[in-house]
Amino acid sequence: MSKVLTHLHSVGLLGLFLLCLPIAAQAATPPDCLSREWVLPGQIPQEDRPAYTKSFNQCNEDLKAAWIDQMRADKLSDTSRMVLFWHNHFTSSIQKVRLPNLMWQQHELITRYAMGNFRVFLHAMAKDPAMLIYLDGVRNLRQAPNENFAREVLELFTLGEGHYSEQDVKEAARAFTGWSLNKQRQFVFNLKQHDDSDKSFMDHSGKLNGDDILDIVLNNPETAHFITEKLWAYWVGKPAPQRVNQLAQGFYQNYEIADLIDAIKATDEYRNRPRNQVKSPVELLIPTLVKTGNDFPSADVAKQLRRLGQDLLNPPNVKGWPSSNDWLTSTYLIYRQNILASYGRQYGKRLIDQHQACSTDALAELMPTPPLRKEFASRCPQKIVQWLTDPSFQLK
């Protein structure tokens, strides 16, 4: 696969090939608000800005609700988890991008490639309009190179810290000059703004362009190791350097994400993982909503997630949301317990109203080491709440 992609890039057909690839997972139905034409706030007359801001904020919430609808529909499957993972890897924020249609377009792109080929994925994400706006790629001009985009490509998307130099960042920034958007906010290569002079990047010299930079880092085994290590931490948690090295070597051969996930889940380390990682807010709330049959509106769930620190489509910075124990601040823990208690009360009441046994069977698999499954003869809602607010329920 990698050789095919390299050849298509060399003959200028990679972009067309990317568009023709099948979608790996279906994204949610686009919200109705995307049918309107969105412009940047500076293009709105002063007197119309309050109404525009209100519409923008509402559309922002609609996007989040649509994503939550999709996660609830497929019960936060492995693919949905990987969509969430890649949103936290290729970070961007609607509060900076300010264009809901571009954020949704990016979400669909991530959904398309979440379990696909990382080489293809990286090339596509590097040309994503929302990403180019978020990381100031559109401001990267021949006479005034902007290093933000190049730096994050190297540090956060591919190689990781310590595997490139400051000079590599400067040279990569020059190579990415001219990557911009047209009036329709589609990716274009602006030749007039591209620095076509010779560059030296990681032992490669010549008239390098942005695609050349991406290919060079993809051909560096450190990229495969960086991604493998990050995915291992997500799925397993406990470091295992030798196993990660082994898996990274396999991943480097074809960059197939689904194959790597399968390989990780086939290891003894995964099967015997300590299950001591703290669930992110999404991992905590979405499966609980599904298992309890809760019909709580997704728009309200989005607000709960924001309150817990995981504001969808709006991570706090380029490094994404917190991870593991960082989720358990004293404030967040109180919020978590209160939200789970409300889910438990509603679930227990529904069981009573439907004359069903007050059982924990539906919830037990959400616990890393579930207590004995049992039915409660009395005080059903209170017992379900006690189950959901057990400390082990916070772990995965």
Salt bridges, closest charged atoms under 4 A:
GLU61 OE2 - LYS64 NZ 3.50
GLU61 OE2 - ARG306 NH1 3.29
ASP78 OD2 - LYS265 NZ 2.46
ASP136 OD1 - LYS96 NZ 3.10
ASP136 OD1 - ARG139 NE 3.79
GLU147 OE1 - ARG151 NH2 3.28
GLU147 OE2 - LYS170 NZ 3.21
GLU166 OE2 - ARG151 NH1 2.92
GLU171 OE2 - ARG174 NH1 2.87
ASP195 OD2 - ARG174 NE 2.88
ASP198 OD1 - LYS207 NZ 3.84
ASP211 OD1 - HIS123 ND1 2.96
ASP211 OD1 - LYS127 NZ 2.62
ASP212 OD1 - HIS9 NE2 3.92
ASP215 OD2 - HIS9 NE2 3.38
ASP215 OD1 - ARG119 NH1 3.72
ASP215 OD1 - HIS123 NE2 2.90
GLU222 OE1 - HIS163 NE2 3.49
ASP268 OD1 - ARG271 NH2 2.38
GLU269 OE1 - ARG243 NE 3.10
GLU283 OE2 - ARG81 NH1 3.77
GLU283 OE2 - LYS396 NZ 2.91
ASP311 OD1 - LYS64 NZ 2.51
ASP353 OD2 - LYS349 NZ 2.87
GLU365 OE2 - LYS291 NZ 3.15
